């Protein structure tokens, strides 16, 4: 009788474990496939957020050009994803829209200031001392 009560719980727990491990295996395989397919000239993101162009590929490492003439060596495991042309187009679009949304405070009719003048309690600069 006790086994019948716990059987649905065990089935649900087993199904959860199966699907969780399956998703993790798929993600790991996608990462392995990415690292094996890296070629010279690919633009990539690292896990630390750095963008670079691959200049050399080794067994466990890649050389990234992060600025003109600046090449650094990274482990392949640090490569998070490949930058595609679509990603670059989205970044350009975001940059253009951000620039368009920038504004100048002089464009508004009213400008309010929250700055207040504060008198020093213990002056350290002789120019700050009030002379009566």
C-alpha positions in Angstrom: 0.0 0.0 0.0 2.8 2.4 0.8 4.5 1.8 -2.6 1.3 2.8 -4.4 1.3 6.1 -2.6 4.9 7.0 -3.6 4.8 5.5 -7.1 3.3 8.7 -8.8 5.9 10.8 -7.0 8.7 8.6 -8.1 7.5 8.6 -11.7 7.2 12.4 -11.7 10.7 12.8 -10.2 12.2 10.3 -12.6 10.6 12.1 -15.6 12.0 15.5 -14.3 15.5 14.1 -14.0 15.3 12.5 -17.4 14.3 15.7 -19.2 16.7 17.9 -17.2 19.7 15.8 -18.1 18.6 15.6 -21.7 18.4 19.4 -22.0 21.9 19.6 -20.4 23.3 17.1 -22.8 21.9 19.0 -25.8 23.5 22.3 -24.5 26.8 20.6 -23.9 26.8 19.0 -27.4 26.0 22.4 -29.0 29.0 24.0 -27.2 31.3 21.1 -28.3 30.0 21.5 -31.9 30.7 25.3 -31.7 34.3 24.8 -30.4 35.0 22.2 -33.1 33.7 24.4 -35.9 35.7 27.6 -35.1 37.7 28.8 -38.0 40.1 31.7 -38.7 38.2 34.9 -39.4 35.1 34.0 -37.3 34.0 36.8 -34.9 33.1 35.5 -31.5 32.0 36.5 -28.0 33.9 35.2 -25.0 32.3 34.2 -21.7 33.6 37.5 -20.3 31.9 39.5 -22.9 34.9 40.4 -25.1 34.4 40.4 -28.9 37.2 39.4 -31.2 38.2 37.9 -34.5 39.9 34.5 -34.5 43.4 34.6 -36.0 44.6 31.1 -35.1 43.0 27.9 -33.8 44.8 25.3 -31.8 43.7 22.1 -30.1 42.6 23.8 -26.8 43.1 27.5 -27.6 42.3 30.2 -30.0 44.0 33.5 -30.7 41.7 36.5 -30.8 42.4 39.9 -32.3 40.5 42.2 -30.0 41.9 45.4 -31.6 44.0 46.1 -34.7 47.3 44.5 -34.0 46.3 43.2 -30.5 46.1 39.4 -30.3 45.4 37.5 -27.2 45.3 33.7 -26.5 42.1 32.2 -25.0 41.0 28.7 -24.1 38.3 27.4 -26.5 36.1 26.9 -23.5 36.0 30.7 -23.1 34.3 31.1 -26.5 30.6 31.6 -25.8 29.2 32.0 -29.3 29.9 33.1 -32.8 28.8 36.5 -34.0 26.8 36.3 -37.2 26.0 39.1 -39.6 22.4 39.2 -38.2 23.8 39.9 -34.7 25.9 42.7 -36.0 22.9 44.2 -37.8 20.9 44.1 -34.6 23.7 45.8 -32.6 24.0 48.5 -35.3 20.2 49.0 -35.2 20.3 49.3 -31.4 23.1 51.8 -31.5 21.3 53.9 -34.1 18.1 54.0 -32.1 20.0 54.8 -28.9 21.6 57.8 -30.6 18.2 58.9 -31.8 16.8 58.7 -28.3 19.6 60.8 -26.8 18.4 64.3 -25.9 19.8 67.6 -24.8 18.3 69.3 -21.7 18.1 72.5 -23.6 15.4 70.9 -25.9 12.9 71.1 -23.1 10.9 74.3 -22.2 11.6 73.9 -18.5 14.8 72.8 -16.9 14.9 72.2 -13.2 18.0 72.0 -11.2 18.4 70.0 -8.0 21.8 71.4 -7.1 22.0 73.3 -3.9 24.9 75.3 -2.4 26.3 73.9 0.7 28.5 75.9 3.1 31.5 74.0 4.5 31.4 73.2 8.2 35.1 73.1 8.7 36.9 75.0 5.9 40.2 73.5 4.7 40.7 76.0 1.9 41.4 79.6 3.0 39.4 80.8 0.0 36.3 79.1 1.4 36.3 81.1 4.7 33.7 83.8 4.8 35.0 87.2 5.7 32.5 89.4 7.5 
